């Protein structure tokens, strides 16, 4: 599973083709084509999303996919929907044309793209779509009435089953500040892992990776953070590949758990501990006050993070400087300004 992947070479080739002059390659992320403004929807229109096309495009290099067009459906085309069949299975059927059933074709294409695009670091799907919806897509009975439950779009489901580590989100859910911050963070971290593996994973590299992400893990899932530490400690006893596979599965699961103000506050106090000998009582109390203001919802996360960054610039600490937690979020995205 953990074989070198040509992530960086793919990115370099794309940048040369684009004529881009970027110091760092953008992160490869799959996306539903309609979100980029491509007129591929059933009605011949699009669902261009400004946050996707403008803000995130500074950091993501998109690989657009429209599974409905890819399996041969025309544009425009008769609408399709998720429908509960007599055998209780959810199928992708035509709304008006009862002979239309693209279930197998859609599922097969999802598996195909999941294998083909294994090098992606994330994926943004179109919500509510019978092909691309990540969750809560309405399912209907054959008579057109709601079936009383929801499902994933057929393409999205098989894509995610084929590549379970891939960070996936819908454009609608990206309007939620916490979900947006969590998704972008997972993409950045998964990309770092892919680059690590591509460079040639070693025991030392895995130990360093865990050390660099320890506080970020603490903010999301402190129990898994400790379990991952114990897993890393077995590197001298178990094969590297086995430990690495178990590690990244648990690592991505930990980051998928939403961070809370309480856990963030614990991390911030942990960081303050590295300044206990450097700060005078007044500065220390100021940091405590700001952390408490954050914990109780008075200020966003960027406020205590910025204050701690300020102090660590004056009193640098080698361990803290390695922590992805304090420095991962690009200021232009303002991800920490609303959480």
Buried (B, 14 or more C-beta within 10 A) or exposed (E): EBEEBEBEEBBEEBBEEEEEEEEEBBBBBBBBBBBBBBEBBBEEBBBBBEBBBEBBBEBBBBBBBBBBBBBEBEBEBEBBBBBBEEEEEBBBBBBEEEEBBBBEBBBBBBBBBBEEBBBBBBBBBBBBBBBBBBBBBBBBEEEEEEBEEBBBBBBBBBBBEBBEBBBBBBBBBBEBBBBBBBBBBBBBBBBBBBBBBBEEBEEEBBBEBBBBBBBBBBBBBBEBBEBBBEBBEEBEEEEBEEBBBBBBEBBBBBBBBBBBBEBBBBBBBBBBEBBEEEBEEEBBEBBBEBBBBBBEEEBBBBBBBEBBBEBBEEEEBEEBEBBBBBEBBBEEBBBBBEB
